[in-house]
């Protein structure tokens, strides 16, 4: 584990202990540390920014409500993201009607790291593809729409690995799956995305 990750986990443990002792300022620091990533993950999983904002808020409220039960068997980050991902996936399943999802940056917050470009880089193969001239904005829309069409289990692993840059162990902890299952789902999800994106790659 990189030193920065170790330090971050240690810092989180101290903050969690302070919250468990009743220090709400410590919880505010945890919220500030993770709110953008939790919101972004919920947004990419649901495809709706308003829903994502509600879900992110609910995730932090649930984390605060149950923080006394947190026993550090996983990192706080993994525990928090498990709550957020479960809420987002439950919300998606509860939506009766299907709506066309709009996941490009024009409908949400500016997303540092150019997620569509990062996804495209992950999906790129060495095979030559016919050139397709599309604007950067249109390319991003196509990529994020392809992500939106994945089913929940494949979408979740792509969001966590290729957008949030979680490692396999973290994803396994968040989704409560064996690492091998995470890897096979990610491989399958990338293959599906590559097939849908072959015209622009």
N, C-alpha and C positions, 0 to 999 in steps of 0.2 A: 504494500500500500504506500503511495507517495507520501512524503512528509507533510505536505499541505493537507492531504485528506486526514491523516492522523491528527494533526493539530485541530482541524475543523471538528472532527468527532469529539476530541477532548473538550474543546470550547463548548460544544453543544451539551455535553454531559454536565459541565459546570452550570450552564444556564438551566438545564432541566432540573437539577438539584435545587437551584434557587427558586424556580417556579413551584416545585413541589413543597418548598418551605413557605410559599405564599407571596413570593416576589413577582408582581405582575410586570414590573419593568423588564425583568429578565425574559418574560414571555414576549413582550413587545420587541425585544432584540431578535428573538427567534423568528417572529413574524417578518420583521424587516429583512432578515437574512434570506428567507425562503419565499416571500410572497410573490415575487415576479416569476419564479420558476414553477410554483404551484399553479398560479394563474395561467401561465403559458401551457402547462401540461393539460389542465382542464379544458382550455380553449381548443387545443389541438385534438383532444379526444372527443369533445362535444361538437365542435364546429360553430359554436355560438358564443360570442364574447359575453353577452349579458348572463347567459347560463353559467359560463365559466367563472365570472365574477362572484355570482351567488355561491357556486360550488366551492370556490377557493375560500370564501368567508366561512362557509359551513365546515370545511375541513379544519380550519384553525379553531373554530369553536368546539368541534368534537375533540380535537387534540387537547385543548385546554380542559374540557370536561373530563377526559379520561387520562390526563397526564399522571395522576396518582397511581394508575395501574401500569405505567410504562416501567419495564424492568430491565431495560438495556440489553435485551437479548438480540436486538438489532440496533443500528444507529437511529438516532432521532429522525434523521433525514429519511431513512427507509420507512420507518413507522409512519411519519407524516405523509409521505407520498403514497403509501399503501391506503391510507384513509382517503386521500384525494382521488386516487385512481378508482377505488371502489365506488366512491360517490359519483364520479363522472360516468363510469360504465353503467351503474344502476340507473342513472338519469337517462342515458341513451336508450336503455332497454325499456324504460317506462314511457317513452314518447310513442304514442299510438300512430301518429301520422308521420310519414317521412317527408322531410323538407330538403330542398337542395341546399347543401352546405356551402358557405362562402368562407374560405379559409385564407384568402390572400391578405397581405398586410394592409390593403386599403380599408378593410373592415375591422381592423383591430389595432392594437398598439404596435409601434415600431419595434421590430424584433431583432435585436442585435445578433449577429452571427449568420444572418442571411440563411434562414432555415431551408428554404427551397433549394438554394445553391448547395447547401451541405447534403441534403437528401439526394440531389442530382449527382453529386460527386460519389456518394455511397453506392448509387445504383449503376453508375457508368460501367460499361463493359468495354473490352478492347476491340470489339467488333465494329467495323466501320458502319456508320449509319448515314442515310441520305440527309444532306443538309436541309434544315427547315428554318426559314427565317421568321423568327418571332421576336417580339420585344421582350425585354427583361421582365416586365410586368406580366405579360401574357405567359411567358415561360413559367414564372412563379405560380400563376393561377392554375396552369395545367398540372404542375407538380403537386400542389396542395389539394387540388380536386381529386387527383389519383389517390392521394393519401386518404381523403375523406371516404373513398369508395371501399377501402379495406374493411373487413369485419372487425369487431371489437378486439378480439384476441390478437390479431396480427397488427392492427393499428397501434395497440398499446405498446407492443415491443419496439416498433419502429420509432414511436414518439420518444420513448424512454432511452433507447440506444442512440438513434441517429439525430435526434433533436436535442435531448437533454444530456446526451453523452454519459449516461449511467453505464457502469461496468456490468458484466453479466451477473455477478453476485448480487449487486444492488437490485437489478431487475428481478432476479429470482426471489429476493426478499420482498420486494414491493408486490409482485404478483403471486407470491407464495407458490412458486413452481420450481421444479428441478432445473438446474442450469442447462442440462441437455435439452429440456423442452424449450427453454428460452431460445437457445441457439437454433434449434430446428424451426421454431416459429419465425424467428428473425430471417433465416435463410429463405423460407417460403414467402414471407411478406416482401422481401427484397426482389424475389423472382417475379412476384405479381406486379410490383411497382415497375420493374424494368420492362415487363411486357407492355404495360400501359403507357410507358414513357418512351418506347423505342423510336417513335417518330421524331422526337426532339433530342435524342441522345446520340 
